Amino acid sequence: MNEDDKQLWKKFCDSLKDDTKSVSYHPLPFPHILDLHGYVIHDAFSMVSQFIEDTSYKQIIIITGKSGQINKEFPHWISRFKIVKRYEMLNSGSYKLYLK
């Protein structure tokens, strides 16, 4: 894991600690995290599609942000991918996906 990934993971874990609505907390780093902050909805969907199709990992984390249209649409997006076995909300702005 490179330094940028480590910093992103630390930022993500710190955000979980601050979220009182957190469903679960996973202290181990995952090599594949996609952060959708700053993307418009169309580009975010394209990024998610490419990320899911290109990954070789069985578990990935996607950060949608806590508000906005991307967060609302995300569960509908991932229902389109047969490779996604299931997903869980980590907090109000991120998801962990389990892939086949």
Phi, psi and omega in degrees: 000127181279174185297321179298317178297319179297318179293319178297318179296317178298316179299317179297312180298320178297324179292329178292321180296328182276348185264109182288347179265010183302131179279317180207163181227127182243104185286345181275138181287142174253134183292338182244109176231131176245122179256119183265006177302134176091355180265144170282161191302318181297314179293324179297316178298318178298319179296316179298314180302310182295318182299313181294317183290329185270343187283150175253002181273154181268344178225129178224159177241134176237124180262117182262339190095158187276343181221172176100173186292326180299314180298320181290322184278336190308312180301328177289322179298310187288343176291345180280346186258117180291339180288340180277112178287313179196170176215161175221146176279123179279319172206190185288001180222017178206154183227147171251127180251138175252121185253153178288000000 
